[in-house]
Amino acid sequence: MTDPETLNRIPRRPWRWLPWLVASQLLVALAWWKASWLLGLPLMVASHALFMVPVFLPNSRFYAPVLSRLSGAAPHVWLTIDDGPSDETPAVLDLLDRYQAKATFFMVGERALARPDLVAQVLARGHDLGNHSHSHPQTRFWRLGPATMGREISACQQALAQVAGAPPRWYRSVVGMTNPFVAPALKRLGLTRVGWSARGFDGVNCTPQSVLERLRPDLQAGAIVLLHEGAAHGHNLAIIEAVLQELQAKGLRAELPDAPAPIADAPSSPVRPAPTAA
């Protein structure tokens, strides 16, 4: 589906930002000494922003390489579903089967250990897994130190390897936040960081229609689509089905990024929604 070299974005130099940090602070100190705080203070604020803002940009390559789109013009997208497994996982799998779609489930390690049967169902039905941290510390992930960050990522990797029989190759940061200490763990574990190019903010309070309206312009060939399961608002299943219907209407296939190219280009049969009881 996509050139393997394009997919292989394991960090090679995870500490490459450090010399730039040191140089920037030396420049600030020099400015403060030569021109007083009137220049030194603005430079200090700007230098801190330079190193802080990329943490909150999901597709920033400042601290680690990231895969944010698939290469090529083939009519396919990569569906990614975060935060499972959950009580909704079996229904999500049924939807994907109905629309002949494949997805990568970025799972939380603790949840995978608690629901190994759901992990097994995901794999048995032809999908794959990604690392989404061990405990999903959403409010503080951005500020985790090197030891804690390393434990979050490595513990999830161990949990998924234990449950699935093999470690995943993909990683996604919690809420997309990637601080300087993510890349060393990714290099050690051989993980490729995955961002996204289509996001509907379905993990927060929303409606299926509002999510689809935000996603629709970005549902194009090569898109990496961010979706969720198990959110408290209860709309994730309706959102996922709406996205699958939109992909079908646009002639786009939901495939895994390293899936082999189809032998023939014969279009698949349209999928009709399952009938509801009268």
Beta strands, then each sheet from edge to edge (+ up, - down):
strand 1: 76-84
strand 2: 103-107
strand 3: 128-131
strand 4: 170-171
strand 5: 192-193
strand 6: 198-199
strand 7: 224-228
strand 8: 253-254
sheet 1: 5+ 4+ 3+ 2+ 1+ 7+ 6+
sheet 2: 5+ 4+ 3+ 2+ 1+ 8+
end
